Amino acid sequence: MRSYLFVPGDSQRKLEKSLSSGADCLLIDLEDSVSTSQKATARQMAREFIAETRRNGTSADPGIVVRVNPLGSGLTQDDLAAVVAARPDGVLLPKCEHGADVQHLSTLIAVLEADAGIDEGETNIHALVTETAKGTLNAGTYASVSERLKTLSWGGEDLSADIGVEANRDGDGNYTDLFRHARTMTLLGAAAAGVEAVDTVYVDFKNAEGLENECRQAVRDGFSGKMAIHPSQVEIINRAFTPTEAAVERARRIVELFEEAGEDAGVLSLDGQMIDRPHLKQSQRILERARSRDQLAPCSSSSQVGRVISNVRAPSL
């Protein structure tokens, strides 16, 4: 998924409008955007919205993930009890501080899935892992913690509050070293865990140029998508994280080249450049992203490429 749009769980108007935002995934928020007095209302509205969308939805509808309140808040269990039975695609855990938090959340979800007659493992987990100093330092603890875990993301605003910094960006609008470190730790932690890394929100939602620049940097550095706080940001994010036709075609050629060379292939040549297995791994990821956006045209039956692409997945080469 490319774009993840936050939607307050206690706003019926915004919930309904979000379905036509173009976002790949809706992040229904029960945490920061919902006041304490509105938590119960937000849970009920989120549950009803998810259930209604599931009843009347189509395959073109966005994914739905619910951001619950942190494990230490005393609100997480009530959040989960309200929404898991409605079958969201996943749960986003904020202020996650260790892989053990994901394991604990997975156990809580499993009990509720069983109570609702839902197959165990159907509800995915997404984790925000740098919103505290402790979480940032433990970003490398997520490998093999749960098959539910799909993404790691990072956040600069809560981390700013946790540490007590005056600002998380410099005068030119770039993140300061501390927050660039948190961003890097998220990328490394996600790679080590074998899951996708999702970039944080760009809070200046009226600055389209700034968002576009940050998206380009995120794509360059290995993020698979980005969170949004306003519907106007979705189109820019989707465009930036969609592989270009040229990138897809080159990835096709690299995958086909290795398929033809066989499993023992090492270093190959393409257009005068040396190509090795890291290039293959990157190409497979590009094709997987393109595949999810219906960019992959049918291959000729005389070519082996169709068989290779049909088996594309995140490899461990």
BADREN-576771 format. One record per residue (C-alpha): residue in one letter; chain; x, y, z. Coordinates in steps of 0.02 Angstrom, whole numbers, plus 32768, in hexadecimal, padded with zeros to 4 digits. Example, Ala and Ser with C-alpha at 12.3 -4.5 7.8 and 13.67 -1.06 7.14 Angstrom:
2
(A A (8267 7F1F 8186))
(S A (82AC 7FCB 8165))
END
This chain:
317
(M A (8000 8000 8000))
(R A (803A 80AF 7FD7))
(S A (7FCA 8128 8036))
(Y A (7F86 8117 80E7))
(L A (7F07 819E 8113))
(F A (7EE1 81C5 81C9))
(V A (7E27 81DE 81E9))
(P A (7DE0 8210 8295))
(G A (7D75 8182 82D6))
(D A (7CF5 81F8 8320))
(S A (7CC9 8258 8280))
(Q A (7C42 8205 8218))
(R A (7C57 8285 818E))
(K A (7D12 8268 817E))
(L A (7CFE 81AB 8188))
(E A (7C82 81AA 80F8))
(K A (7CE7 8226 8091))
(S A (7D87 81C1 80A9))
(L A (7D45 8133 803C))
(S A (7D55 81A2 7FA2))
(S A (7DFD 81ED 7FD2))
(G A (7E62 817A 7F62))
(A A (7ECA 813C 7FF5))
(D A (7F05 8088 7FEE))
(C A (7EE4 8075 80A8))
(L A (7E7C 80D3 8128))
(L A (7EC4 80E4 81D7))
(I A (7E2B 80F6 8245))
(D A (7E6C 8151 82DC))
(L A (7E35 812E 838E))
(E A (7ECF 8181 83DB))
(D A (7F14 8231 83C3))
(S A (7E87 8280 835F))
(V A (7E01 8244 83D9))
(S A (7DE9 8299 8481))
(T A (7DD7 8231 851F))
(S A (7D1E 8259 852B))
(Q A (7D02 821B 8479))
(K A (7D5F 8175 8483))
(A A (7CC4 8109 849C))
(T A (7C69 8164 8411))
(A A (7CFC 814F 839B))
(R A (7D04 8094 83BD))
(Q A (7C4E 807D 8393))
(M A (7C58 80EA 82F7))
(A A (7CF4 8091 82BC))
(R A (7CA5 7FE6 82D6))
(E A (7C07 8017 8278))
(F A (7C69 8068 81EB))
(I A (7CD6 7FCE 81D2))
(A A (7C41 7F58 81D8))
(E A (7BDD 7FC1 815D))
(T A (7C70 7FCE 80E7))
(R A (7C8A 7F12 80EC))
(R A (7BD1 7EF3 80C6))
(N A (7BC6 7F6A 8033))
(G A (7C79 7F79 7FF9))
(T A (7CD3 7F41 7F5C))
(S A (7D82 7F06 7F34))
(A A (7DAD 7FBA 7F07))
(D A (7D8F 7FF9 7FB7))
(P A (7E26 802E 801E))
(G A (7E6D 7FC1 80A6))
(I A (7E37 7FEC 8157))
(V A (7EAE 7FEE 81EB))
(V A (7E7E 802E 8298))
(R A (7EFA 808F 8301))
(V A (7ED4 805B 83B3))
(N A (7F13 80B1 8450))
(P A (7FBF 807C 8494))
(L A (7FD2 7FE1 84FE))
(G A (7FF9 8048 8599))
(S A (7F5F 80B6 858A))
(G A (7EE2 803C 85D5))
(L A (7E75 8055 853A))
(T A (7EBB 7FD5 84C0))
(Q A (7E50 7F42 84F5))
(D A (7DAF 7FA5 84E3))
(D A (7DE7 7FE5 8439))
(L A (7E0B 7F35 83FB))
(A A (7D6C 7EED 8444))
(A A (7D09 7F6E 83E3))
(V A (7D59 7F5B 8337))
(V A (7DA8 7EAF 831D))
(A A (7D01 7E57 8302))
(A A (7CD9 7ED3 8277))
(R A (7D6F 7E8C 8216))
(P A (7DE4 7F1D 81F5))
(D A (7E7B 7EED 818C))
(G A (7EED 7F18 821C))
(V A (7F16 7F76 82BB))
(L A (7F96 8001 82C9))
(L A (7FEE 8003 8371))
(P A (8032 80AE 83A2))
(K A (80C3 80CB 8419))
(C A (80FF 8019 83FF))
(E A (81A1 8005 8461))
(H A (81DA 7F52 8443))
(G A (81B5 7EB8 83DC))
(A A (8166 7E6F 8479))
(D A (80DC 7EF3 8469))
(V A (80AC 7EAB 83BF))
(Q A (80AA 7DFC 8408))
(H A (8038 7E37 8495))
(L A (7FC4 7E90 841C))
(S A (7FBE 7DF5 83AE))
(T A (7F84 7D8D 8443))
(L A (7EFB 7E09 846E))
(I A (7EBE 7E09 83BA))
(A A (7EC2 7D4B 83AE))
(V A (7E4A 7D3A 8441))
(L A (7DD0 7DB4 83F3))
(E A (7DDC 7D61 8349))
(A A (7DB0 7CBA 8399))
(D A (7D1C 7D07 83F4))
(A A (7CDD 7D52 8350))
(G A (7CF7 7CB5 82E9))
(I A (7D80 7D06 8282))
(D A (7E13 7C9E 8245))
(E A (7EAD 7CBC 82B0))
(G A (7F28 7D30 825B))
(E A (7EA9 7D88 81ED))
(T A (7EC7 7E2F 8245))
(N A (7F70 7E79 821B))
(I A (7FDD 7EE6 828A))
(H A (8035 7F88 825C))
(A A (80A9 7FDA 82DA))
(L A (80E1 808D 82FA))
(V A (818B 806E 8346))
(T A (81E6 8114 8362))
(E A (8168 817D 83C0))
(T A (81CE 816B 8460))
(A A (8288 8167 8484))
(K A (8279 80B4 84C2))
(G A (821D 807F 8426))
(T A (82A0 80CD 83B5))
(L A (832C 8073 840E))
(N A (82CE 7FCD 83FD))
(A A (82A2 7FDC 8344))
(G A (8308 7F41 831D))
(T A (82A1 7ECB 838A))
(Y A (8215 7EA0 830F))
(A A (825E 7E0E 82AF))
(S A (81F3 7D70 82BE))
(V A (8181 7DB9 8346))
(S A (80DD 7D97 82EA))
(E A (80A2 7D62 823F))
(R A (801C 7DE8 8251))
(L A (809D 7E75 8248))
(K A (8097 7ECB 819E))
(T A (80E5 7F77 81B0))
(L A (8151 7FE3 8221))
(S A (813C 809F 821F))
(W A (8188 8130 827B))
(G A (814B 81D3 82C4))
(G A (81A3 8275 82EE))
(E A (811E 82D5 834C))
(D A (8108 8262 83E2))
(L A (81C3 8243 83E8))
(S A (81DD 82FF 83F3))
(A A (816B 8305 848A))
(D A (81BC 826D 84DA))
(I A (826B 82B5 84CE))
(G A (823C 836C 84E6))
(V A (8289 83B8 844A))
(E A (825A 8465 840E))
(A A (8246 8431 8358))
(N A (8262 8395 82F0))
(R A (828F 83F2 824F))
(D A (8315 8472 822A))
(G A (82FF 851B 81D6))
(D A (82FF 84CB 8129))
(G A (8272 8454 8157))
(N A (82E1 83BA 8165))
(Y A (82D8 8344 81F9))
(T A (8362 835C 8279))
(D A (83DF 82D0 8297))
(L A (837E 8285 8327))
(F A (82E3 826B 82BD))
(R A (8343 8233 8225))
(H A (838B 81AE 8298))
(A A (82DB 8176 82CB))
(R A (82AB 8170 8212))
(T A (8345 8107 81EA))
(M A (8325 8091 827B))
(T A (8276 8071 8238))
(L A (82BA 8045 818C))
(L A (833C 7FD0 81D7))
(G A (82C0 7F83 8251))
(A A (8242 7F61 81C7))
(A A (82C6 7F14 8156))
(A A (8304 7EA5 81E4))
(A A (8252 7E6D 8209))
(G A (8229 7E50 8152))
(V A (8197 7ECA 8151))
(E A (8172 7F6D 80F7))
(A A (81AB 8017 8138))
(V A (812A 80A3 8130))
(D A (815F 8159 8139))
(T A (8113 81D0 81B8))
(V A (8097 825D 8197))
(Y A (80C4 8305 814C))
(V A (8069 837D 81BF))
(D A (8070 8418 814F))
(F A (7FDF 83D7 80E6))
(K A (7FD0 8477 807D))
(N A (8085 8469 8042))
(A A (8074 83F7 7FAC))
(E A (8127 8414 7F71))
(G A (816D 83E7 801B))
(L A (8107 8347 8020))
(E A (813E 8318 7F72))
(N A (81F5 832F 7F9E))
(E A (81E2 82C7 803C))
(C A (818A 823E 7FDA))
(R A (8218 8236 7F5C))
(Q A (8295 8225 7FEA))
(A A (822D 819C 803A))
(V A (8223 8138 7F97))
(R A (82DE 814E 7F7E))
(D A (8305 810D 802C))
(G A (8295 8074 8027))
(F A (81EE 80A2 8074))
(S A (815B 804B 801F))
(G A (80D8 80CF 804B))
(K A (80AF 8168 80B3))
(M A (802C 819D 8130))
(A A (7FBC 8233 810D))
(I A (7F5C 82A7 817F))
(H A (7EF1 82F9 80F8))
(P A (7E99 82B6 805C))
(S A (7EF2 8337 7FF0))
(Q A (7F96 82DC 8011))
(V A (7F5C 8234 7FCE))
(E A (7F71 8254 7F14))
(I A (8023 8292 7F2A))
(I A (8052 81FC 7F95))
(N A (8003 8180 7F1D))
(R A (805C 81CB 7E89))
(A A (8105 81CD 7EDF))
(F A (80FB 8119 7F1C))
(T A (80BB 80D0 7E78))
(P A (814D 8087 7E13))
(T A (8164 80DB 7D6A))
(E A (8148 8077 7CCB))
(A A (8203 8081 7CA9))
(A A (822C 803A 7D55))
(V A (81AE 7FAD 7D3F))
(E A (81F1 7F80 7C94))
(R A (82A5 7F7B 7CD2))
(A A (8270 7F11 7D66))
(R A (8219 7E98 7CEF))
(R A (82B7 7E87 7C88))
(I A (8324 7E66 7D21))
(V A (82AE 7DE0 7D64))
(E A (82A4 7D8E 7CB9))
(L A (8361 7D94 7CA7))
(F A (837C 7D36 7D4B))
(E A (82F3 7CBA 7D23))
(E A (8345 7C8F 7C7E))
(A A (83F0 7C82 7CD0))
(G A (83B4 7C05 7D51))
(E A (83C0 7BF7 7E0F))
(D A (847E 7BF6 7E12))
(A A (848C 7C9D 7DB8))
(G A (84FE 7D1A 7E0D))
(V A (852F 7DBB 7DB5))
(L A (84DB 7DDF 7D0D))
(S A (84DF 7E6E 7C91))
(L A (8450 7EDE 7C58))
(D A (8467 7F75 7BE6))
(G A (8520 7F78 7C0C))
(Q A (8506 7F77 7CC9))
(M A (8530 7EED 7D44))
(I A (8494 7EA3 7D96))
(D A (849A 7E33 7E30))
(R A (8420 7DE9 7EAC))
(P A (8400 7E8A 7F0F))
(H A (83C2 7ED4 7E6A))
(L A (8350 7E3C 7E56))
(K A (830A 7E53 7F05))
(Q A (82E7 7F0B 7EE4))
(S A (8297 7EE2 7E3D))
(Q A (8223 7E64 7E8D))
(R A (81EC 7EE8 7F0A))
(I A (81C9 7F64 7E7E))
(L A (8161 7EE3 7E22))
(E A (8102 7EB9 7EC0))
(R A (80D8 7F71 7ED9))
(A A (80A5 7F81 7E23))
(R A (8040 7EE1 7E2E))
(S A (7FDC 7F28 7EBE))
(R A (7FB2 7FC2 7E55))
(D A (7F80 7F5B 7DBA))
(Q A (8013 7F9B 7D56))
(L A (804C 7EF0 7D1B))
(A A (800B 7ECD 7C6D))
(P A (7FF6 7E17 7C38))
(C A (8096 7DC8 7BF9))
(S A (80AE 7D6C 7B55))
(S A (808A 7CB3 7B65))
(S A (8130 7C8F 7B10))
(S A (8191 7CE6 7B9A))
(Q A (81C1 7CA5 7C44))
(V A (81A2 7D50 7C91))
(G A (80EA 7D2C 7CB3))
(R A (8118 7C97 7D20))
(V A (819D 7CF9 7D7E))
(I A (812C 7D8D 7DA2))
(S A (809D 7D1E 7DD9))
(N A (8112 7CE0 7E61))
(V A (8151 7D8B 7E95))
(R A (815A 7DA3 7F50))
(A A (81CE 7DF3 7FCE))
(P A (8262 7D7C 7FC2))
(S A (82EE 7D51 8038))
(L A (837F 7D3C 7FC3))
END
